[in-house]
C-alpha cells in the first residue's frame, strides 16, 4: 500500500473508532443522564460509572490507540500532510466519503428521532408506505386532522421516496435515518464534484465538501429542527448550481449538465416550492455576476433557460393543484414569497459562536457554521482582495458568491431554511481559501485542517436519538388495535404529580405514537394541508386544554363537540410515561395508555332537518396557529370562533349517546327533505322515529365505509371533513355532499339501511398537472438526447 493509501486507511480507522465512541459511549451516557434528569435524580460521577462498562472501555481504548497511532505517523513522516498535497482523485473522493460519514454518523444512532418536525415526516413516510402496501400511491389520509390531503399541498417528493423506502425496509424510522444519512453523503459528493470542476486539488475539494455538508448549521436543520425534505433540497441545490456552471463555462458534457439543470429544477420545485423560488433568485444573481465578470459565457444562456423551463413544466404536479385548490385547505400560496428584514446581532452571533445543541426556535434556522468554514472563507476573501489566486477559476467565483451572501442576510421566508444558501456560498469561498492555505502554508496547513476537523467532530457528536420513548410507540399500537374506530386527542402533561401547564395537541406535529402505527387523531402533520375544518377542531382542542388545566373536567359543550368529531378519548403523555393526571375527573386505565379520559363519541349523527347558517368572516381562514392562543392579538378571533361553535352546538342540540341532533347546521343551500319509502309514514309519531344505529364503521388510510340504519328518512352528519375532491357514494350511487357548519359531511338518507362510502378522487387540475409533468420530463430526456447527438456530431 502506498503512503497516501495508508494515510486514507488511517483516516478510515480514526473515523470508525471515534464514531463508535459517539454512538456507544456518548449515547450511553446520554441515556443514563436523560433517565436521571426526567426523574429528578442527581447527575454526577455515579451516572458516568453506570454508563461505562467493559464494552464502553474497550471502545474508548481502541479510539485512543488509533488516535495515538495517527499522531505518531504524522510526526514521523508527515504522512497526512503529504496526503493533503498529493492525494489522487480517488483518494480525495475516499477522504470526502470518510469525512462525510463521520459528520453524519449521528443520524444512525440507536433510538428514535424527535427533534422539531421529525415526527411529522416519519408519520407521513409510514402513511405513504401503508398506501403502497395496498397497491396505490395514496393522496389522502384519514389519520391526520380528521382527514386531509396527504401529498398535494406540500412538496411530495420526499414523502414518496421516504414512503417507498419505508415500504421496502418495513420501518418508517429506519427509512428516515437512511435518507438523512444518504442525502448527507450525497450533498458532500455533489459539492466535491463541483469543486473539482474549479480545478481544485482532490484534497481541497474533499475538505471543502466536508466543511459544507458537515457544518453544524446543516446538522442542526435535520437533527434538531427535523426539516427532512430539505435534505433533498440541499442536494438539488448543489446539482442545480453545478449543472448551470458547467453549461455556462463549457465544463463537462453539455448534455449531462443540461440534464442536471432540468432534473434539479424539477426536484427543487416538487420537493418544496418556496426553496425553489429562492434558489432561482440566487442562481440568477450568481449568474449575472459571473456573466458580468466573464466567468460565464453568454452562449450557454439559451440551453440553461430551456432546461430550467422544462424543469418547471415537469414540476406542474406540485404547483398547479396548490394554486387552483388552495382555498380548500389552510395553505396560502403567496406565503412562500420573498420577505426582507435586517438581521439582529443575536442572529448573526448564532452563525459564528460555537454551539453543538439546538440554538433557535420558530422560523429562525440560523446556527453555527463552523470554525473551518468561517476561517477558510475569510482566508479566501482576504486572498482575493489581495489579488492572490484571483485569476484562477475558484478565485473568480469569490465575487459572485460574495454578492449572493449579502441578500442571504436580508431575504427570508418563514418556510425557507435560508442558512443552506449561506453555507453554500461560504463553502465556495472556503474552497478557494483552503487551496490558498495548502499552497502557501505548506506543512503548517495541517494544523488549520486539524482545527477544522476537530471542530466538525465536536459538533458531529450529537446524541439526539432517544431510547426512552418506547411507551409512546406502545401507545400507538394500543390505539391502533382498539376495536372501536374513533379519534383521540393527545395532551402533553408534566411528569408525575409535578405542577405545570397542559398542552392540548392540535398540530402541526407528530411523534412516536405514529412511527409504527396509523391511528386517527384530531391533530396532524402539516397544517398547511389541513381542510377548512382545522380552525374549528383546533378551537375545541384548546378549549379542552384550558378546561382540564383549570378545573380538571370538561364542560358539557366541549364534551359534545369532541363527540361530534368522533373523539372517544383524551390520551395524556408526559416525558416519562403515558397517563392523565389524577386531578382529571372521570379517567380510567387502559392497557398501554395509562389513565385516559373516555368520551361519548359517534362517527355519525342523525337529524330530521337542516338549518342553514353562515360562519363569521375569519372562522375558517386564515389558519389559526397554536401560538395565536398565547398572544393577545389573537384573542378576539379565538373568542369569536369559540362563540360560533357554542352557537352551532346550541342550535343543533347534539345528543352524542343517542347519535342524533334536533337539526344540523349547514353552509349550503337547503335541499328537499328525503321522502319515506312507500308504506312508511314520515312523521315523528312512529315508534323509533328519529333514531339511527351504526351497523358498521371502518376507516382505512383513504377509504371510509359506514353502514347505518335509520327509522325514518332524514340527514346524517358524518364525522369526516367536507372536501371537494372526496368521492361520496350512498348505496352505490354518487352523491354531492352538503357542507356542515362544523366542516363535516352531511348527507340525506332514506329510512332503512344505508351504506356510505368515502374515498379521495382525482380532480381535473391534478390529472392535467400530472400529464404536464410527464410531458415536461419526457421533453427533458428528449432534449438531452438531441444535445448529446449534436455534441457527438460536432
N, C-alpha and C positions, 0 to 999 in steps of 0.2 A: 504494500500500500504506500502511495506517495505521501510526502509530508503534509500536503494540503488535504489529502484524503483522510489521514489520521486526525487532522485538526477538525474536520467536519464530523468524524466519528466521535471525537471528544465532546463536541457541542451536543451531539445527539445523546450521549451518555449523561451529560450535565442536565439537559432538558428533561430527560426521562426521570432521573433521580430526584431533581428538585420539584418536578410536577407531582411525584409521589409524596413528597413531603407536604405539599399543599393539600392534595386530595385525601391523604390518610391522616397525617398528624394534625395539620391546621384544622381540617374539618372535624376531626375527633375532638379537639379542644373546644371548637365552637359548639358541638353538640352538647358537651357536658356543661359549658357555660350557659347556653340557652336554657337548658333544663333547670339549672340552679336559679337563673335570673327570673324565669317565669314563676317560680315557686317561692321567691323571696329568700332564697338561701344565699349565704355568703360565697363569694368567689375569691379564692386565694390559692396558696400552694397545694392545698388538698385537691382542688379542682384539677390542677395540672397533673398531679400524681394519678388521679383517677382516669385521666385520658391517655397517659403514656404507659404502654405495655411493651412486651417483648417485640411485637411487630413494629410498633412505632419507633422503638430504639434502633432496630435493625435498619429501618428506612433512613433515619437520621444519620446513622453511621455510614451507610453507603453513600448518601448525598455528600457528607463531609469528606469522605475519601475521594470521591470523584472530583470535587471542587479543589481539593489539595493537589491532586494529580494534574489537573489542568493548569493550575498556577505554576507548578513545577516545570511543566513542558514550556510554558511561555517564558519563564525566567531562564531556562536552559538554552533554548534555541529560537526564541521569538516565533514560535510556530503559528500562533494565531495572528500576530502582526503580519506575517508573510501571507497568510490566507486573505487578509483584507486587501493586500496589494495585488495578489496574483491568482485569485480564485478564477476558475473557468466558469463559463455559463452554467454548466451542470452543477458545479459546486455552489455557485451563487443561488441557484434555484433550490438546492437542498437546504442551504442555510436559511433561505426565506421560509421554507416549509417548517423547518425546525423551530424557528423563532415564532412563526405563526401558531404552531401547535402549542408552544409554551404559553404564549399570551392568551390563548383561547381555551386552555385546559379547564378553566373554571366552569365552562358550560357542561362539562361531562361529570360533574360531581354527583355522588350518590345522594338521592333525595329528591324532593320536589322543588320546583322553582316557584317563587311567589311574588317577585318584585313588580310593582306598577301594574301594567296591563297584561302581565304574563298569563294570568288565569283566563282572560277573555280569549286569547289566541289559542291556548291549548284546548279549551272547551269547544272552540269553533273547529279546530282540527278534528276533534272527536265526532262532531256532528256531520261534517263532510264525509268522514270515514264511514259512519253509520249509513249514510245515504249510498255510498259506493258499495257497501255490503249488500244493499238491496238492488243493485244494478242500475243506479241512476245518479247523476250529479245533482245533489239537492239544491234548490233555490229558496227554500223556506224552512224555518224551524218553529215547531210548536213549543219549544222548551225555553225560549227567551222572550221576555216582555209580553207574556200571554200569547205570543206568536209574532214572528217578524221575518222579513226577508233575510236570507242567510248570506247572500253574495252581492246583490245588485247595487247596494248603496254604499259599499266600501270596496276598495280595490280587491278583486277576488283572487289575484294571482297567488299570493302567499297561502291563502286558505285552501285553494285547490291542490297546490303542491303539498302542503302540510297534511291535508286530509288523505291524499293518495298515499303518502308515506306512512301515516298512522294506520291506514288500512293494511298496507303491506307488512308493517312491523308489529301490528297488533297492540300498539300503545301510542296514544297521542303525546304523552310526556316524553317518551324516547324519541319520537319524531321531532318534537320541538328542540330537544338538545342536539339531535343530529343536524337539523337545519342550521341552527345557530353556529355550531362548530364548522360545518361545511362552508357556510357563507363567510365566516370569518377567514378561513383559509383562502376562499375564492377572491375575497376583496384584496388580500395580500398578493395573491398571484396576479390579479389584473393590474394592480399598481406596479408590481415588479416588471411585468411585461411592458407597460407603458414607459417606465423609466429606462428600460433597455433601449427603447426607440430614441431616447435622447442621447445615445452613445455614452451612457454612464457605465462604469465598470460593474460586473456582476455583484460584487460585494456592496457597492454603493446602492444598487437597486434593491438588494435584499434588505439592507438596513433601513432604507427609506420606507420600504413596504411594511416592515415590522413596526416602525415608528408611527406610520399612518394607521394601519389596521389594528394595532395592538395598544394604541394610546388609551388612557383611562376614559377620556371623553367618549370614545366609541364603546368600550366595555360598559360604561355607565348607562348608555342607551338601552342595552339589552338585559344586563344583569339586574339593574336597579329600576329602570323605567319600563322594561318589558315591551318595548316597541318592536316586536318581532318582524312585522312586514318591512321595516326599514333595513333589515339585514340584506334583503334582496335589493332594496333601493340603493344601498351603498355600492353593491357590485355593478348594478346597471349604470350608476352614475360614472364610475371609473371607465366602464366599457364605452359609454357614450363619448366621453372626452377623448379616450384613446382612439376610437374609430374616427371621430371628426378630425383629430390632429393628424392621423395617418392619411386621410383623404386630402387634407389641405397641404400637407408637406410632401406627399408622394412617397410615404414610407410604408412598406408592407404592401401586400396585394390589394389593389384597389377594390376588387370585389369583396374581399374579406372585410375591409374597413367599412364599405357601404352596408354590408350585411350586419355588421356590428352596430352601426348607427340606427338602422331600421329596427332591429330587434330590441336594442336597448331603449329606444324611444317608446316603442310599444310596451315593453316591460315596465318602464317607469310609470307610464300612464295607467296601465291596467293594475299595477301594484298599488299605487297611491297617487291620485291625480294632482293634489297640490304640490307634492315634491317634484313632479314632472314640470309643472309651471315654473318653479324656482330654478330647476336645472336648465330649462330652456333660456331663462333670463341670463343666468351666469355663463352659459355657453356662448350666447350672443355677445355678451360683454367681453369675455375672454377672446372670442374670435375676432371681434372688432379691433382689440388691442394687437392681436397677432398679425392681422392684415395691415394695420397702420405701421407696424414696425418691420414688416416684410418677412416675418417668420412663416406666415401662411401665404399661400398663393391664391389669387382670385379665381383661377381656372378650376379650382376644386369646389367652388360655391354651388354650382348647379346640381352636382351629384349629392352634395351634403343636404341641400334643401329638399331635393326629390325624395331621398330616403327618409328624411325627417318627416315629410308629409305622409309618405306611405306608412311609416310607423304610427303616425297619428290616426290614419284611417284604420289600421289594424287594431287600434285600441278602442274603436267605437263601442264595443260591447261594455266597456266600463265608463263611457261618457254619456252617450245618448239617453240611456234609461235614467241616469241621475238628473239630467236636465229636464226631461219630459215628465218624469214621475216623482219628482222631489216633493211635490205638495202632499203626497200620500204618507210621507214619513217626516221625521224630525229634522232631516238634513236641510241646510241652507247652502246651496251650491256656491253662492257668492262669498261664503265664509272662507273659501280657500285661497282668496286673492291676496295681493301684497298689502302689508301694513308697515308702518315705519315708527320707530321710536329710538331715542338716544339711549345707549346702554348705561346703566348705573355703574358706579365704582365697584359695587359688590359683584355684579355680573362679570365685569372684566377680571376681577380677582379670582373668580371661580375658574377661569381659564388658566391661570398661571400659578395658583397656590396648590401645593401637593395635597392631594386627598386620595383616599382609597375606600371611601364609603359614599353612600348616597349624599348628594350635596344640594339638589334642587327639587322643588315641588311645583305642582301646577303646570303651566305652559312653558316654563323655562327649562331648557335642556342643556345649558352650558355647564361644562365640568372640566376638570384638569386635563390639559392637553399633553403634558409630559415634558420632562426636562430635556429629553433628546430632541423632540420635535421643535421645542421653543429655542433651544441652544443652536441647533444646526440651521434653523430657518433664519435666526438672527445673523449667524455666520454668513449665510447666503446673501442676505440683504446687504451686509457690510461689504462683502467681496464684490458684489455687483456695483455698489455705489462707488467703490474704488477702481472700478474698471477691470478687475481681475477675473478672467474667465468669462467676461460678458459676451465675448464673441462666440462662445460655444452654444449649441442648441439649448442645453439646460440653462445657461446663463441668460439667454434671450427670453426664456419663459418666466423669468422673475418679475418683470414689469407687468405682464398681463395678469399673473397671479396676484400681485400686489393691488392692482386696480380692482380685482374681484373681492379682495379681502375687505376693502372699505365698505361696500354696501352690505357685506356679511354682518357687520357690526350694527347696522341700522335696520335693514329689512327683516321682517319676521312674519310668521303666521302661527296662530296657536296650535295648528296641527302639523307644522313643518319643523323637523328637527334640524335647525339651521347649523348646529355645531358640526354636522357632517361636512358642510361646504367649507367651513373654517378649516377643518382638519385637512380636507383635500388640497386647498390652495397653499396652506402652510407646508404640507407634505411635498408639494412641487418645489418650493423654495428650499426646504430642508434637504432634499436630494442634491441640489446644487451645492448647498453648504457642506454636506458630507463629502462630496467629491473634492471640493477645495481643501477641506481639512485633511483628507487622506493624502492629497497631493503635496500639501505644503508642510504638514506636521510630521510626516514620516512615522517613525516608531512611536512618537508621542501621541499619535492619533488613537492608539489603542486605549488610552486612559479615557478619552472622550467617549469612545464606543462603549467601554465597560460602564461608564457612568450612565449612559443612555439605557444599556441593557439592565443594569441594576434598578433603574427607575421603572422600566417596564415590568421587571419581576416583582417589584414592591406593590404595584397596582394590579398585577395579574393574579395574585393570590387573593381570590375572592370566595370566601366560604359562605356563599349566599344560599346554597341549597339547604333544605330543611328536612330532617328525618323525624321530626316530632309532630307531623301533621297527618299521620295515618288515620286518626279519629275522624278527620274530615272526609277522607276517601271512604271510610267505612260508613259514614253518614249518607254519602251519595248512594252507596249500594242499598242501604236500608230504605231510602226514599224510592229508589227505582223498583224495588221489589214489593212496594206497597200494592196490595190488590185493588185498591180503590184509586183510579186515576184522578188526580187533583193537583192543584198547585200548592206550593209552600212559600211562605215569606221567611226570609232569613234575617236574624238580628244579631249583631255583634254586641257582646256584653263583657264586662270585666271578669277576670278570673276569680273563682271562689266567691267570697262574700264582700269583695272589695267594692267600695262606692265608686261610681263613675258613670259616664254617660252611656246610654244605649244608642245603637246606631242601626236604624232600620234600613235594610238593603233595598234600594230602588234602582240600582245600576247607575252608571255602566261599570260592571265589574264581573269577575268570575273567580273561581277558586277551586281547590282540590275536590270539592263536592262534585264538580263537573269534569274532572280529569279522566275518569273512567266510566262515568255513567251519564245518561241523558235523562234528566228529570225536569218536570215543569216548574217554573218559578215566575214570579211577577217581575223580578229584576231581569237584567240581560247583559249581553256582552258589548254591545256597541249601540249607544243611544241614538246616534245619528240615523240608524236604520230602524228605530222603533216606530211602530204605527202611531196614528194620532191618539190612540188610547193612552199613550205614555204619560202625559201630564196628569190625567185623572187617576191612574193607578199609582203614580208616584205620590200624589197628594194623599191618597188613602194610606199608603205605606208610612208616610211621615206622620200622619195623624196617629197611627198605631204606635209609632215610636214615642211620640210625645206623651200619649196617654199611659203607656206602660211605664215610662220613666217617672211620670208624675204621680200616678195613683196605683200602679200595679194591676190595672184592669182596663179592658177595652170598653168604650162606650157602645151602646146598642147600635148607633148608626154606623160606627166603624166596623163592628162585627157584621152588620148586614151588608155593607158594601164589599168587604172582603169575601163574604159568602157569595155575593153576586158574581165576583170574579173567580169563583171556584177555588178559593184559598181555604184549605181544610186544616191547616196548622201553621203556627208560628214556631219556627225552629231557631234555637239560640246556640251560638257558638262563642267560646272565649278563646284566648290564646292557648289554653291547655286542654280543653275538652269540650264536649257537647253538653247542652242542658241549660234551661232557663233558670234564672234566679228564683229562690224560694218565695220572694215577695210578690211574684206574679201570681195572681189568683187563678185557680182552675186548671193548673197544669197537671199533666200525667206523664208517667215514664213510658218510653217506647224503646225497644231494642235498637241500639246503635245511635240513638238520637238524644238520649238522656231525657230530661223533662221537657215536654213540648206543650204549647197551648193549643188544644184542639178547638176547631171552629165548625159550625154548621156551614156546609157548602153544597153547591149544586151546579152541575155543568149546564143546566137549562132551567129557565123559569117561564111558567105559563101565565098568560093573561088573556082575558076575553076581548080586550080592546087596546087601542093605541092612543097616545096623546102626542101631538106634535109640539115640540118646544124649540127654542133657539138658544144656543150657548153664547154667553157674553164674549165679545172680542178678546182674544188673547188666552182663551181657555185651553185650546189645543196646541197652538203655535204662537210664538216661538217656544222652543223647548225649555222646560224648567229643569235646571241642573241642581244637584244636591247642595251646592254652595249657595243657591238662591234662598234656601231655607235658613241660612245663618246670617244673611246680610239684610240690613234694614231696608234697602231699596227694593228688595223683592217681596217684602211683607204685604203690601196692598194686593198684589196679584195673587199671592198664595191664599190670602184670606178670601178673595173673590172666587177662586176655584173651589175652596172648601165650602163656601156658601152655596155654590152651584150644585155641588154633589149632595149637600144636605137637602136642598130643594128637590132635586131629582128623586132622592130616596123617599122624601115625604109624599111627592106626587104618586110614585109607583106603589108605595106601601108593600115593599117586598116582604114575603114570608118565606124565608130560606128553607126551613124544615119541610114546609108544605110544597115547596117548589112552585110557588105561584106569586102573582102580584095582582093588585087591583087593576093596574094598567101599565103599559110600557112606554116610557118617553122615547120618542124617536125624532130624528132630524129631517127625515124625508117626508114628502107629501104622503098623506094617509091613504092607503089602498082600501078597496072594498073589503068588508069583513068576510072571511070564508064562510061558506054555507055548509049546513049539515047534510050528510048523505040522506037519500030518500028513506023515509021511515024513522028518522031520528029527529026529535024535536030540538030546536036550538034555543033553549031558554034555561034559566037558572033553577027552575023547579025540579029538573030531573035529578034523580039520585046520583050523586057523584059529579054533578055539573061543576065544571071549572077545575077539576082535578087532573093531574098528569103524573104518570110514573115513568121513570127512566129504566128501560128494559136492558139497555146495553150501552156502554161508552168505552171506546178505545181511542187512544191517541198515539200516533206514530210521529216520526220526525216531520213529515209533511202532510199526512192524511189523518183525518178525524172521522170516526163513524159513531153516530149517535142514534139509538133506537128508542122511540118514545111511544107512550100510549096515552091519549087524551080522551076524556069522556065526552067532550064537546069540542067543536071547532074553535079556533082562536089563534093566538100568536105565541111564539116561543122565542125567548131571548137566549141565544147560545153563547156560552162564556168564551168565545173566541173572537178576535178583533175583526171588525169590518175592514176589508181591504179590497180595492178594486180588482186585483188580479186573482182573488180567491174564486175557484170554481165551486159552486154550491149546487148540489143535487138533492131534491126531495122526492123520495120514492122513484129514483132513477131519472127524473126529469130535471133539466137545468132550470134554476130559479135565480132571479135577481134579488139579492138580499136587501132588506131595509136596514138603514143605519141607526143603531141605537144611540141615544144621547150619552150612554156610558161608553161609547166607542166599540160596541159589540155588534154581533149579527142578530137581526130579528127576522123571523120567517113566519108566514101564515101556515097553519097546519089544519088538517081536517080531523074530525073525530075518528078514533080508532088508532091503529098502529102506524107510525111514520118512521121512515129511515132517512136520516140526513147524512150526507157525505160532504166533507170539505177537503179541498186539495188546491194546491197552488198551480196556476196555469200560465202559459206564456202570454205575453202581450205583443201587440204589433211592433212596438218600438224595440222590444227585446229581440224579437225574431229578425227585424231589419238590421239591428246593430250587430247581431251575430253573423249575418250574411256579409255585412260590410267588413267586419273584422277578418272573416275568412278571405274575402276578396283582397283586402289590404295585405294579408300575409302571403297570399299567392303572388301578388304583384311584387312584393319584396323579393321573393325567391326567383321569380321570372326575371326581374331587372338585374338581380345578382348574376344570373346565368348570362344575360346579354353582356354585362360588363366583363365577365370572365372571358367570354369568347372574343370580344373586341380587343382586350389586352393581349390575349394569346395570339390573335392575328397580327397585332402590331409588333 
